[in-house]
Amino acid sequence: MVRMTIVNKLPKILADPRAFFEAVRSEDWKPCFIFFLWVTLLISLVTSVLNFVGMESTDLSSSYQAQIAAYNLVKRNLIPVHGVYALMAEPFLIFGFSIPILVFLVMLLHAVYKLIGGEGPLLNAWKAACYGVGPCLLGGFLPYVSLFAGFYSFAIQFYLGPMTLYKAKEGRAIVVFVVFIALTFIEMFVLGTTVSL
């Protein structure tokens, strides 16, 4: 299942996101969610190991906002009580944070792309958000590399995926992308969060 989900789909997402999203246009909600879950599982496990050896999850080393939220919770509340064993809870916390963030992102994407004249159901935003996390596997847990992985993921989630699936006009989709990237960078510098899910 992992092989089919990640090994077959990730190269296609990375190489030609528009063609990939055209190919999955008729797909239902399950395959993309399974892809999201596998990517999140791998990222959460690697993140926990890296945190265990001393690498913190910050805006410079994490492509998921859920990584930072989970690490901060563990560091502030659990490590003082349970010591290093508290890091074993981190993968569960990353999952726990990533699902509501995913749902919020899907609703936001759908609303924005319908507002700019896009066509299609909520499922389009679901696919863009779920498959859009793929680039985070390319170092979304390493310092500085995570910024590039997170940015590519962001571009797929907020621009390439939804523009293709909603058949939105490219000029409007670019405006949406620029506005979201500007807001994200403001948030990143003010709150210390990252550029992806």
Biotite code that builds the C-alpha atoms (Angstrom):
import biotite.structure as struc

atoms = struc.array([
    struc.Atom([0.000, 0.000, 0.000], chain_id="A", res_id=1, res_name="MET", atom_name="CA", element="C"),
    struc.Atom([2.789, 2.459, 0.912], chain_id="A", res_id=2, res_name="VAL", atom_name="CA", element="C"),
    struc.Atom([4.627, 1.592, -2.292], chain_id="A", res_id=3, res_name="ARG", atom_name="CA", element="C"),
    struc.Atom([1.588, 2.284, -4.468], chain_id="A", res_id=4, res_name="MET", atom_name="CA", element="C"),
    struc.Atom([0.562, 5.337, -2.514], chain_id="A", res_id=5, res_name="THR", atom_name="CA", element="C"),
    struc.Atom([3.841, 7.184, -2.206], chain_id="A", res_id=6, res_name="ILE", atom_name="CA", element="C"),
    struc.Atom([6.363, 5.642, -4.596], chain_id="A", res_id=7, res_name="VAL", atom_name="CA", element="C"),
    struc.Atom([4.005, 5.751, -7.576], chain_id="A", res_id=8, res_name="ASN", atom_name="CA", element="C"),
    struc.Atom([2.304, 9.078, -6.925], chain_id="A", res_id=9, res_name="LYS", atom_name="CA", element="C"),
    struc.Atom([4.984, 11.297, -5.405], chain_id="A", res_id=10, res_name="LEU", atom_name="CA", element="C"),
    struc.Atom([7.233, 11.442, -8.507], chain_id="A", res_id=11, res_name="PRO", atom_name="CA", element="C"),
    struc.Atom([4.206, 12.375, -10.637], chain_id="A", res_id=12, res_name="LYS", atom_name="CA", element="C"),
    struc.Atom([3.157, 15.096, -8.208], chain_id="A", res_id=13, res_name="ILE", atom_name="CA", element="C"),
    struc.Atom([6.664, 16.532, -8.157], chain_id="A", res_id=14, res_name="LEU", atom_name="CA", element="C"),
    struc.Atom([7.351, 16.293, -11.885], chain_id="A", res_id=15, res_name="ALA", atom_name="CA", element="C"),
    struc.Atom([4.085, 17.636, -13.299], chain_id="A", res_id=16, res_name="ASP", atom_name="CA", element="C"),
    struc.Atom([1.464, 18.629, -10.712], chain_id="A", res_id=17, res_name="PRO", atom_name="CA", element="C"),
    struc.Atom([-1.034, 19.847, -13.307], chain_id="A", res_id=18, res_name="ARG", atom_name="CA", element="C"),
    struc.Atom([-0.980, 16.567, -15.245], chain_id="A", res_id=19, res_name="ALA", atom_name="CA", element="C"),
    struc.Atom([-1.199, 14.652, -11.977], chain_id="A", res_id=20, res_name="PHE", atom_name="CA", element="C"),
    struc.Atom([-4.292, 16.552, -10.820], chain_id="A", res_id=21, res_name="PHE", atom_name="CA", element="C"),
    struc.Atom([-5.928, 16.090, -14.235], chain_id="A", res_id=22, res_name="GLU", atom_name="CA", element="C"),
    struc.Atom([-5.307, 12.350, -13.882], chain_id="A", res_id=23, res_name="ALA", atom_name="CA", element="C"),
    struc.Atom([-6.935, 12.167, -10.425], chain_id="A", res_id=24, res_name="VAL", atom_name="CA", element="C"),
    struc.Atom([-9.874, 14.422, -11.280], chain_id="A", res_id=25, res_name="ARG", atom_name="CA", element="C"),
    struc.Atom([-12.375, 11.520, -11.120], chain_id="A", res_id=26, res_name="SER", atom_name="CA", element="C"),
    struc.Atom([-10.824, 9.919, -8.042], chain_id="A", res_id=27, res_name="GLU", atom_name="CA", element="C"),
    struc.Atom([-12.868, 9.771, -4.827], chain_id="A", res_id=28, res_name="ASP", atom_name="CA", element="C"),
    struc.Atom([-11.763, 11.071, -1.397], chain_id="A", res_id=29, res_name="TRP", atom_name="CA", element="C"),
    struc.Atom([-10.048, 7.935, -0.084], chain_id="A", res_id=30, res_name="LYS", atom_name="CA", element="C"),
    struc.Atom([-6.834, 7.571, -2.173], chain_id="A", res_id=31, res_name="PRO", atom_name="CA", element="C"),
    struc.Atom([-5.702, 11.138, -1.547], chain_id="A", res_id=32, res_name="CYS", atom_name="CA", element="C"),
    struc.Atom([-6.481, 10.856, 2.163], chain_id="A", res_id=33, res_name="PHE", atom_name="CA", element="C"),
    struc.Atom([-4.485, 7.620, 2.381], chain_id="A", res_id=34, res_name="ILE", atom_name="CA", element="C"),
    struc.Atom([-1.604, 9.432, 0.668], chain_id="A", res_id=35, res_name="PHE", atom_name="CA", element="C"),
    struc.Atom([-1.883, 12.263, 3.205], chain_id="A", res_id=36, res_name="PHE", atom_name="CA", element="C"),
    struc.Atom([-1.913, 9.806, 6.122], chain_id="A", res_id=37, res_name="LEU", atom_name="CA", element="C"),
    struc.Atom([1.198, 7.961, 4.908], chain_id="A", res_id=38, res_name="TRP", atom_name="CA", element="C"),
    struc.Atom([3.112, 11.198, 4.332], chain_id="A", res_id=39, res_name="VAL", atom_name="CA", element="C"),
    struc.Atom([2.051, 12.483, 7.750], chain_id="A", res_id=40, res_name="THR", atom_name="CA", element="C"),
    struc.Atom([3.031, 9.194, 9.403], chain_id="A", res_id=41, res_name="LEU", atom_name="CA", element="C"),
    struc.Atom([6.509, 9.242, 7.858], chain_id="A", res_id=42, res_name="LEU", atom_name="CA", element="C"),
    struc.Atom([7.041, 12.906, 8.695], chain_id="A", res_id=43, res_name="ILE", atom_name="CA", element="C"),
    struc.Atom([5.828, 12.431, 12.269], chain_id="A", res_id=44, res_name="SER", atom_name="CA", element="C"),
    struc.Atom([8.130, 9.461, 12.893], chain_id="A", res_id=45, res_name="LEU", atom_name="CA", element="C"),
    struc.Atom([11.214, 11.127, 11.401], chain_id="A", res_id=46, res_name="VAL", atom_name="CA", element="C"),
    struc.Atom([10.434, 14.366, 13.254], chain_id="A", res_id=47, res_name="THR", atom_name="CA", element="C"),
    struc.Atom([10.203, 12.533, 16.581], chain_id="A", res_id=48, res_name="SER", atom_name="CA", element="C"),
    struc.Atom([13.550, 10.820, 16.023], chain_id="A", res_id=49, res_name="VAL", atom_name="CA", element="C"),
    struc.Atom([15.210, 14.108, 15.055], chain_id="A", res_id=50, res_name="LEU", atom_name="CA", element="C"),
    struc.Atom([13.720, 15.818, 18.117], chain_id="A", res_id=51, res_name="ASN", atom_name="CA", element="C"),
    struc.Atom([15.035, 12.961, 20.259], chain_id="A", res_id=52, res_name="PHE", atom_name="CA", element="C"),
    struc.Atom([18.600, 13.569, 19.017], chain_id="A", res_id=53, res_name="VAL", atom_name="CA", element="C"),
    struc.Atom([18.307, 17.288, 19.734], chain_id="A", res_id=54, res_name="GLY", atom_name="CA", element="C"),
    struc.Atom([16.995, 18.925, 16.551], chain_id="A", res_id=55, res_name="MET", atom_name="CA", element="C"),
    struc.Atom([14.092, 21.197, 17.410], chain_id="A", res_id=56, res_name="GLU", atom_name="CA", element="C"),
    struc.Atom([10.980, 21.578, 15.254], chain_id="A", res_id=57, res_name="SER", atom_name="CA", element="C"),
    struc.Atom([10.863, 25.249, 14.327], chain_id="A", res_id=58, res_name="THR", atom_name="CA", element="C"),
    struc.Atom([9.786, 27.323, 11.355], chain_id="A", res_id=59, res_name="ASP", atom_name="CA", element="C"),
    struc.Atom([13.243, 26.678, 9.858], chain_id="A", res_id=60, res_name="LEU", atom_name="CA", element="C"),
    struc.Atom([13.143, 22.892, 10.228], chain_id="A", res_id=61, res_name="SER", atom_name="CA", element="C"),
    struc.Atom([9.506, 21.884, 9.768], chain_id="A", res_id=62, res_name="SER", atom_name="CA", element="C"),
    struc.Atom([7.216, 22.029, 6.767], chain_id="A", res_id=63, res_name="SER", atom_name="CA", element="C"),
    struc.Atom([4.070, 21.097, 8.718], chain_id="A", res_id=64, res_name="TYR", atom_name="CA", element="C"),
    struc.Atom([2.569, 23.536, 11.197], chain_id="A", res_id=65, res_name="GLN", atom_name="CA", element="C"),
    struc.Atom([1.524, 20.404, 13.098], chain_id="A", res_id=66, res_name="ALA", atom_name="CA", element="C"),
    struc.Atom([5.195, 19.514, 13.669], chain_id="A", res_id=67, res_name="GLN", atom_name="CA", element="C"),
    struc.Atom([5.840, 22.822, 15.404], chain_id="A", res_id=68, res_name="ILE", atom_name="CA", element="C"),
    struc.Atom([2.627, 22.730, 17.443], chain_id="A", res_id=69, res_name="ALA", atom_name="CA", element="C"),
    struc.Atom([3.290, 19.155, 18.607], chain_id="A", res_id=70, res_name="ALA", atom_name="CA", element="C"),
    struc.Atom([6.927, 19.857, 19.462], chain_id="A", res_id=71, res_name="TYR", atom_name="CA", element="C"),
    struc.Atom([6.055, 23.004, 21.420], chain_id="A", res_id=72, res_name="ASN", atom_name="CA", element="C"),
    struc.Atom([3.387, 21.146, 23.389], chain_id="A", res_id=73, res_name="LEU", atom_name="CA", element="C"),
    struc.Atom([5.754, 18.285, 24.198], chain_id="A", res_id=74, res_name="VAL", atom_name="CA", element="C"),
    struc.Atom([8.653, 20.591, 25.068], chain_id="A", res_id=75, res_name="LYS", atom_name="CA", element="C"),
    struc.Atom([6.653, 22.915, 27.316], chain_id="A", res_id=76, res_name="ARG", atom_name="CA", element="C"),
    struc.Atom([4.208, 20.533, 28.973], chain_id="A", res_id=77, res_name="ASN", atom_name="CA", element="C"),
    struc.Atom([5.297, 16.909, 28.695], chain_id="A", res_id=78, res_name="LEU", atom_name="CA", element="C"),
    struc.Atom([9.107, 16.811, 28.836], chain_id="A", res_id=79, res_name="ILE", atom_name="CA", element="C"),
    struc.Atom([9.253, 18.589, 32.222], chain_id="A", res_id=80, res_name="PRO", atom_name="CA", element="C"),
    struc.Atom([6.984, 15.878, 33.650], chain_id="A", res_id=81, res_name="VAL", atom_name="CA", element="C"),
    struc.Atom([7.927, 12.739, 31.693], chain_id="A", res_id=82, res_name="HIS", atom_name="CA", element="C"),
    struc.Atom([11.398, 13.532, 30.410], chain_id="A", res_id=83, res_name="GLY", atom_name="CA", element="C"),
    struc.Atom([12.577, 12.351, 27.028], chain_id="A", res_id=84, res_name="VAL", atom_name="CA", element="C"),
    struc.Atom([9.881, 9.640, 26.977], chain_id="A", res_id=85, res_name="TYR", atom_name="CA", element="C"),
    struc.Atom([7.369, 12.392, 26.232], chain_id="A", res_id=86, res_name="ALA", atom_name="CA", element="C"),
    struc.Atom([8.704, 12.479, 22.660], chain_id="A", res_id=87, res_name="LEU", atom_name="CA", element="C"),
    struc.Atom([6.959, 9.151, 22.061], chain_id="A", res_id=88, res_name="MET", atom_name="CA", element="C"),
    struc.Atom([3.668, 11.061, 22.126], chain_id="A", res_id=89, res_name="ALA", atom_name="CA", element="C"),
    struc.Atom([4.812, 13.427, 19.396], chain_id="A", res_id=90, res_name="GLU", atom_name="CA", element="C"),
    struc.Atom([3.754, 11.344, 16.343], chain_id="A", res_id=91, res_name="PRO", atom_name="CA", element="C"),
    struc.Atom([0.238, 11.090, 17.770], chain_id="A", res_id=92, res_name="PHE", atom_name="CA", element="C"),
    struc.Atom([0.152, 14.825, 18.427], chain_id="A", res_id=93, res_name="LEU", atom_name="CA", element="C"),
    struc.Atom([1.367, 15.621, 14.905], chain_id="A", res_id=94, res_name="ILE", atom_name="CA", element="C"),
    struc.Atom([-1.478, 13.490, 13.554], chain_id="A", res_id=95, res_name="PHE", atom_name="CA", element="C"),
    struc.Atom([-3.880, 15.097, 15.992], chain_id="A", res_id=96, res_name="GLY", atom_name="CA", element="C"),
    struc.Atom([-2.969, 18.595, 14.847], chain_id="A", res_id=97, res_name="PHE", atom_name="CA", element="C"),
    struc.Atom([-2.636, 17.823, 11.135], chain_id="A", res_id=98, res_name="SER", atom_name="CA", element="C"),
    struc.Atom([-6.195, 16.543, 10.630], chain_id="A", res_id=99, res_name="ILE", atom_name="CA", element="C"),
    struc.Atom([-8.022, 19.710, 11.827], chain_id="A", res_id=100, res_name="PRO", atom_name="CA", element="C"),
    struc.Atom([-5.499, 21.858, 9.930], chain_id="A", res_id=101, res_name="ILE", atom_name="CA", element="C"),
    struc.Atom([-6.255, 19.792, 6.807], chain_id="A", res_id=102, res_name="LEU", atom_name="CA", element="C"),
    struc.Atom([-10.014, 20.246, 7.242], chain_id="A", res_id=103, res_name="VAL", atom_name="CA", element="C"),
    struc.Atom([-9.620, 24.010, 7.738], chain_id="A", res_id=104, res_name="PHE", atom_name="CA", element="C"),
    struc.Atom([-7.372, 24.259, 4.677], chain_id="A", res_id=105, res_name="LEU", atom_name="CA", element="C"),
    struc.Atom([-9.870, 22.334, 2.541], chain_id="A", res_id=106, res_name="VAL", atom_name="CA", element="C"),
    struc.Atom([-12.743, 24.628, 3.518], chain_id="A", res_id=107, res_name="MET", atom_name="CA", element="C"),
    struc.Atom([-10.609, 27.728, 2.936], chain_id="A", res_id=108, res_name="LEU", atom_name="CA", element="C"),
    struc.Atom([-9.394, 26.555, -0.475], chain_id="A", res_id=109, res_name="LEU", atom_name="CA", element="C"),
    struc.Atom([-12.895, 25.629, -1.592], chain_id="A", res_id=110, res_name="HIS", atom_name="CA", element="C"),
    struc.Atom([-14.346, 28.973, -0.513], chain_id="A", res_id=111, res_name="ALA", atom_name="CA", element="C"),
    struc.Atom([-11.580, 30.996, -2.168], chain_id="A", res_id=112, res_name="VAL", atom_name="CA", element="C"),
    struc.Atom([-11.581, 29.066, -5.447], chain_id="A", res_id=113, res_name="TYR", atom_name="CA", element="C"),
    struc.Atom([-15.376, 29.223, -5.717], chain_id="A", res_id=114, res_name="LYS", atom_name="CA", element="C"),
    struc.Atom([-15.160, 32.951, -4.992], chain_id="A", res_id=115, res_name="LEU", atom_name="CA", element="C"),
    struc.Atom([-12.794, 33.499, -7.940], chain_id="A", res_id=116, res_name="ILE", atom_name="CA", element="C"),
    struc.Atom([-15.047, 31.570, -10.319], chain_id="A", res_id=117, res_name="GLY", atom_name="CA", element="C"),
    struc.Atom([-13.769, 28.005, -9.951], chain_id="A", res_id=118, res_name="GLY", atom_name="CA", element="C"),
    struc.Atom([-16.047, 25.070, -10.657], chain_id="A", res_id=119, res_name="GLU", atom_name="CA", element="C"),
    struc.Atom([-16.462, 21.845, -8.775], chain_id="A", res_id=120, res_name="GLY", atom_name="CA", element="C"),
    struc.Atom([-17.125, 20.224, -5.410], chain_id="A", res_id=121, res_name="PRO", atom_name="CA", element="C"),
    struc.Atom([-15.325, 20.397, -2.072], chain_id="A", res_id=122, res_name="LEU", atom_name="CA", element="C"),
    struc.Atom([-13.551, 17.203, -3.131], chain_id="A", res_id=123, res_name="LEU", atom_name="CA", element="C"),
    struc.Atom([-11.306, 19.315, -5.391], chain_id="A", res_id=124, res_name="ASN", atom_name="CA", element="C"),
    struc.Atom([-9.891, 21.189, -2.410], chain_id="A", res_id=125, res_name="ALA", atom_name="CA", element="C"),
    struc.Atom([-9.560, 17.901, -0.508], chain_id="A", res_id=126, res_name="TRP", atom_name="CA", element="C"),
    struc.Atom([-7.386, 16.451, -3.288], chain_id="A", res_id=127, res_name="LYS", atom_name="CA", element="C"),
    struc.Atom([-5.248, 19.587, -3.576], chain_id="A", res_id=128, res_name="ALA", atom_name="CA", element="C"),
    struc.Atom([-4.633, 19.716, 0.178], chain_id="A", res_id=129, res_name="ALA", atom_name="CA", element="C"),
    struc.Atom([-4.003, 15.979, 0.640], chain_id="A", res_id=130, res_name="CYS", atom_name="CA", element="C"),
    struc.Atom([-1.728, 15.443, -2.345], chain_id="A", res_id=131, res_name="TYR", atom_name="CA", element="C"),
    struc.Atom([-0.088, 18.807, -1.811], chain_id="A", res_id=132, res_name="GLY", atom_name="CA", element="C"),
    struc.Atom([1.786, 17.531, 1.256], chain_id="A", res_id=133, res_name="VAL", atom_name="CA", element="C"),
    struc.Atom([3.891, 15.208, -0.918], chain_id="A", res_id=134, res_name="GLY", atom_name="CA", element="C"),
    struc.Atom([6.885, 17.565, -1.309], chain_id="A", res_id=135, res_name="PRO", atom_name="CA", element="C"),
    struc.Atom([7.206, 17.705, 2.482], chain_id="A", res_id=136, res_name="CYS", atom_name="CA", element="C"),
    struc.Atom([8.813, 14.260, 2.306], chain_id="A", res_id=137, res_name="LEU", atom_name="CA", element="C"),
    struc.Atom([11.792, 15.880, 0.561], chain_id="A", res_id=138, res_name="LEU", atom_name="CA", element="C"),
    struc.Atom([13.275, 17.164, 3.794], chain_id="A", res_id=139, res_name="GLY", atom_name="CA", element="C"),
    struc.Atom([10.271, 18.747, 5.453], chain_id="A", res_id=140, res_name="GLY", atom_name="CA", element="C"),
    struc.Atom([11.923, 17.910, 8.775], chain_id="A", res_id=141, res_name="PHE", atom_name="CA", element="C"),
    struc.Atom([15.449, 19.271, 8.113], chain_id="A", res_id=142, res_name="LEU", atom_name="CA", element="C"),
    struc.Atom([16.699, 22.781, 8.830], chain_id="A", res_id=143, res_name="PRO", atom_name="CA", element="C"),
    struc.Atom([16.349, 25.131, 5.848], chain_id="A", res_id=144, res_name="TYR", atom_name="CA", element="C"),
    struc.Atom([15.552, 22.263, 3.459], chain_id="A", res_id=145, res_name="VAL", atom_name="CA", element="C"),
    struc.Atom([12.081, 22.282, 5.007], chain_id="A", res_id=146, res_name="SER", atom_name="CA", element="C"),
    struc.Atom([11.550, 25.829, 3.733], chain_id="A", res_id=147, res_name="LEU", atom_name="CA", element="C"),
    struc.Atom([11.966, 24.685, 0.124], chain_id="A", res_id=148, res_name="PHE", atom_name="CA", element="C"),
    struc.Atom([9.859, 21.545, 0.654], chain_id="A", res_id=149, res_name="ALA", atom_name="CA", element="C"),
    struc.Atom([7.204, 23.604, 2.423], chain_id="A", res_id=150, res_name="GLY", atom_name="CA", element="C"),
    struc.Atom([7.152, 26.235, -0.312], chain_id="A", res_id=151, res_name="PHE", atom_name="CA", element="C"),
    struc.Atom([6.697, 23.627, -3.065], chain_id="A", res_id=152, res_name="TYR", atom_name="CA", element="C"),
    struc.Atom([3.968, 21.998, -1.019], chain_id="A", res_id=153, res_name="SER", atom_name="CA", element="C"),
    struc.Atom([2.322, 25.388, -0.526], chain_id="A", res_id=154, res_name="PHE", atom_name="CA", element="C"),
    struc.Atom([2.452, 26.079, -4.285], chain_id="A", res_id=155, res_name="ALA", atom_name="CA", element="C"),
    struc.Atom([0.750, 22.759, -5.012], chain_id="A", res_id=156, res_name="ILE", atom_name="CA", element="C"),
    struc.Atom([-1.894, 23.195, -2.306], chain_id="A", res_id=157, res_name="GLN", atom_name="CA", element="C"),
    struc.Atom([-2.781, 26.827, -2.980], chain_id="A", res_id=158, res_name="PHE", atom_name="CA", element="C"),
    struc.Atom([-2.089, 27.250, -6.678], chain_id="A", res_id=159, res_name="TYR", atom_name="CA", element="C"),
    struc.Atom([-1.336, 24.305, -8.989], chain_id="A", res_id=160, res_name="LEU", atom_name="CA", element="C"),
    struc.Atom([-3.731, 21.751, -7.489], chain_id="A", res_id=161, res_name="GLY", atom_name="CA", element="C"),
    struc.Atom([-6.828, 23.888, -6.998], chain_id="A", res_id=162, res_name="PRO", atom_name="CA", element="C"),
    struc.Atom([-6.308, 25.905, -10.186], chain_id="A", res_id=163, res_name="MET", atom_name="CA", element="C"),
    struc.Atom([-6.258, 22.656, -12.178], chain_id="A", res_id=164, res_name="THR", atom_name="CA", element="C"),
    struc.Atom([-9.109, 20.931, -10.362], chain_id="A", res_id=165, res_name="LEU", atom_name="CA", element="C"),
    struc.Atom([-11.399, 23.975, -10.197], chain_id="A", res_id=166, res_name="TYR", atom_name="CA", element="C"),
    struc.Atom([-10.560, 25.032, -13.765], chain_id="A", res_id=167, res_name="LYS", atom_name="CA", element="C"),
    struc.Atom([-9.862, 28.510, -12.424], chain_id="A", res_id=168, res_name="ALA", atom_name="CA", element="C"),
    struc.Atom([-8.381, 31.230, -14.585], chain_id="A", res_id=169, res_name="LYS", atom_name="CA", element="C"),
    struc.Atom([-4.630, 31.283, -14.158], chain_id="A", res_id=170, res_name="GLU", atom_name="CA", element="C"),
    struc.Atom([-4.447, 35.035, -13.529], chain_id="A", res_id=171, res_name="GLY", atom_name="CA", element="C"),
    struc.Atom([-6.933, 34.794, -10.669], chain_id="A", res_id=172, res_name="ARG", atom_name="CA", element="C"),
    struc.Atom([-5.174, 31.743, -9.237], chain_id="A", res_id=173, res_name="ALA", atom_name="CA", element="C"),
    struc.Atom([-1.861, 33.622, -9.289], chain_id="A", res_id=174, res_name="ILE", atom_name="CA", element="C"),
    struc.Atom([-3.443, 36.512, -7.355], chain_id="A", res_id=175, res_name="VAL", atom_name="CA", element="C"),
    struc.Atom([-4.772, 34.042, -4.770], chain_id="A", res_id=176, res_name="VAL", atom_name="CA", element="C"),
    struc.Atom([-1.341, 32.428, -4.489], chain_id="A", res_id=177, res_name="PHE", atom_name="CA", element="C"),
    struc.Atom([0.444, 35.766, -4.086], chain_id="A", res_id=178, res_name="VAL", atom_name="CA", element="C"),
    struc.Atom([-2.022, 36.929, -1.410], chain_id="A", res_id=179, res_name="VAL", atom_name="CA", element="C"),
    struc.Atom([-1.705, 33.658, 0.523], chain_id="A", res_id=180, res_name="PHE", atom_name="CA", element="C"),
    struc.Atom([2.075, 33.600, 0.270], chain_id="A", res_id=181, res_name="ILE", atom_name="CA", element="C"),
    struc.Atom([2.239, 37.196, 1.531], chain_id="A", res_id=182, res_name="ALA", atom_name="CA", element="C"),
    struc.Atom([-0.066, 36.390, 4.455], chain_id="A", res_id=183, res_name="LEU", atom_name="CA", element="C"),
    struc.Atom([1.936, 33.249, 5.217], chain_id="A", res_id=184, res_name="THR", atom_name="CA", element="C"),
    struc.Atom([5.238, 35.083, 5.312], chain_id="A", res_id=185, res_name="PHE", atom_name="CA", element="C"),
    struc.Atom([3.739, 37.708, 7.608], chain_id="A", res_id=186, res_name="ILE", atom_name="CA", element="C"),
    struc.Atom([2.451, 34.928, 9.870], chain_id="A", res_id=187, res_name="GLU", atom_name="CA", element="C"),
    struc.Atom([5.789, 33.118, 9.693], chain_id="A", res_id=188, res_name="MET", atom_name="CA", element="C"),
    struc.Atom([7.758, 36.125, 10.853], chain_id="A", res_id=189, res_name="PHE", atom_name="CA", element="C"),
    struc.Atom([5.233, 37.251, 13.463], chain_id="A", res_id=190, res_name="VAL", atom_name="CA", element="C"),
    struc.Atom([4.177, 33.883, 14.935], chain_id="A", res_id=191, res_name="LEU", atom_name="CA", element="C"),
    struc.Atom([6.995, 31.532, 13.881], chain_id="A", res_id=192, res_name="GLY", atom_name="CA", element="C"),
    struc.Atom([4.870, 29.134, 11.832], chain_id="A", res_id=193, res_name="THR", atom_name="CA", element="C"),
    struc.Atom([5.675, 27.522, 8.499], chain_id="A", res_id=194, res_name="THR", atom_name="CA", element="C"),
    struc.Atom([4.699, 27.683, 4.847], chain_id="A", res_id=195, res_name="VAL", atom_name="CA", element="C"),
    struc.Atom([2.660, 24.498, 4.548], chain_id="A", res_id=196, res_name="SER", atom_name="CA", element="C"),
    struc.Atom([0.128, 22.281, 6.284], chain_id="A", res_id=197, res_name="LEU", atom_name="CA", element="C"),
])
